[in-house]
Amino acid sequence: MKDETNLEGDELRAGYDLRYLLRDGVRGKYAERYRQGTNLVLLAPDVADAFPTEDAVNEALRLVIELSRLPTVAQGH
């Protein structure tokens, strides 16, 4: 342990050496599994402004789903 100081905001204790702890780590090991269980969508800036939270987006999309289930009125009748 060369350096016993702990940087401000660093949650790791000074005695831990990440080079040692992560020596056998594989970058992206679980990336594909994560992507399979995740559905991320990038919103256009104007849409993000209209729906600033995850809940707002989900509520709007649920409304669109419900509206799509309504029977359509035939044109001209």
Sequence and secondary structure as in RCSB ss.txt:
>XXXX:A:sequence
MKDETNLEGDELRAGYDLRYLLRDGVRGKYAERYRQGTNLVLLAPDVADAFPTEDAVNEALRLVIELSRLPTVAQ
GH
>XXXX:A:secstr
       TT  S TT  HHHHTTT  TTTTHHHHHHT       HHHHHH  SHHHHHHHHHHHHHHHTS    T
T 
